[in-house]
Amino acid sequence: MNDDSMHAHNKAARMPTMRIRPTMPADAFEVRSVPLPVEGSKREIWKLSILVLCLSYCRANSATLEQINVLIWAIRDESNAAEFERVWRAESEFRILRAWNDSTLRTLRIGLMGGVFMWTSTSRIKLTEKGLALSKKILSEVDSFADEKAFLSSFRSFSASGMWSHLGEISSAQRSHLKDSQ
């Protein structure tokens, strides 16, 4: 084979033998972009409803910020809920469970401005009349927040002393160390 015939042979070997294009559908169709749904835990209304729900399961519809953060952490995802249950039932190697989430503060501010929550003189967050009405609405709707309600109701009412007796007490020295390490 000379160079010209070899070049032509290689070129023919690289070319596809036959290409079939699919035919267009006979009916008209429309292409449009559709926004992806935002995960529930990223939506403010979801977070506000969860905060109301958590408070409704706390004694006197009130809780400390520390309690709220732990409960919301547990509700946010199934692995957190499972760890919360293990620690609560003393089935975990960890005996002190705490959580912190900055978005909880933002949600709390929204609820305070909207009159859903109030601060008590003992630095607790409490449902107002408006918050209690929202809580009753959430609790009455069977399909809304079913998993979250089932999780919270499995522990009955949360009190600060009862919660920390299950999830571990933190001494003043441990609190200072935690604050210094952040």
Secondary structure in CASP SS format (residue, H / E / C, confidence):
PFRMAT SS
TARGET T0000
AUTHOR 0000-0000-0000
METHOD secondary structure of the structure
MODEL  1
M C 1.00
N C 1.00
D H 1.00
D H 1.00
S H 1.00
M H 1.00
H H 1.00
A H 1.00
H H 1.00
N H 1.00
K H 1.00
A H 1.00
A H 1.00
R H 1.00
M C 1.00
P C 1.00
T C 1.00
M C 1.00
R C 1.00
I C 1.00
R C 1.00
P C 1.00
T C 1.00
M C 1.00
P C 1.00
A C 1.00
D C 1.00
A C 1.00
F C 1.00
E C 1.00
V C 1.00
R C 1.00
S C 1.00
V C 1.00
P C 1.00
L C 1.00
P C 1.00
V C 1.00
E C 1.00
G H 1.00
S H 1.00
K H 1.00
R C 1.00
E H 1.00
I H 1.00
W H 1.00
K H 1.00
L H 1.00
S H 1.00
I H 1.00
L H 1.00
V H 1.00
L H 1.00
C H 1.00
L H 1.00
S H 1.00
Y C 1.00
C E 1.00
R H 1.00
A H 1.00
N H 1.00
S E 1.00
A E 1.00
T C 1.00
L H 1.00
E H 1.00
Q H 1.00
I H 1.00
N H 1.00
V H 1.00
L H 1.00
I H 1.00
W H 1.00
A H 1.00
I H 1.00
R H 1.00
D C 1.00
E H 1.00
S H 1.00
N H 1.00
A H 1.00
A H 1.00
E H 1.00
F H 1.00
E H 1.00
R H 1.00
V H 1.00
W H 1.00
R C 1.00
A C 1.00
E C 1.00
S C 1.00
E C 1.00
F C 1.00
R C 1.00
I C 1.00
L C 1.00
R C 1.00
A C 1.00
W C 1.00
N C 1.00
D H 1.00
S H 1.00
T H 1.00
L H 1.00
R H 1.00
T H 1.00
L H 1.00
R H 1.00
I H 1.00
G H 1.00
L H 1.00
M H 1.00
G C 1.00
G C 1.00
V C 1.00
F E 1.00
M E 1.00
W E 1.00
T C 1.00
S C 1.00
T C 1.00
S C 1.00
R C 1.00
I E 1.00
K E 1.00
L E 1.00
T C 1.00
E H 1.00
K H 1.00
G H 1.00
L H 1.00
A H 1.00
L H 1.00
S H 1.00
K H 1.00
K H 1.00
I H 1.00
L H 1.00
S H 1.00
E C 1.00
V C 1.00
D C 1.00
S C 1.00
F C 1.00
A H 1.00
D H 1.00
E H 1.00
K H 1.00
A H 1.00
F H 1.00
L H 1.00
S H 1.00
S C 1.00
F C 1.00
R C 1.00
S C 1.00
F E 1.00
S C 1.00
A H 1.00
S H 1.00
G H 1.00
M H 1.00
W H 1.00
S H 1.00
H H 1.00
L H 1.00
G C 1.00
E C 1.00
I C 1.00
S C 1.00
S H 1.00
A H 1.00
Q H 1.00
R H 1.00
S H 1.00
H H 1.00
L H 1.00
K H 1.00
D H 1.00
S H 1.00
Q C 1.00
END
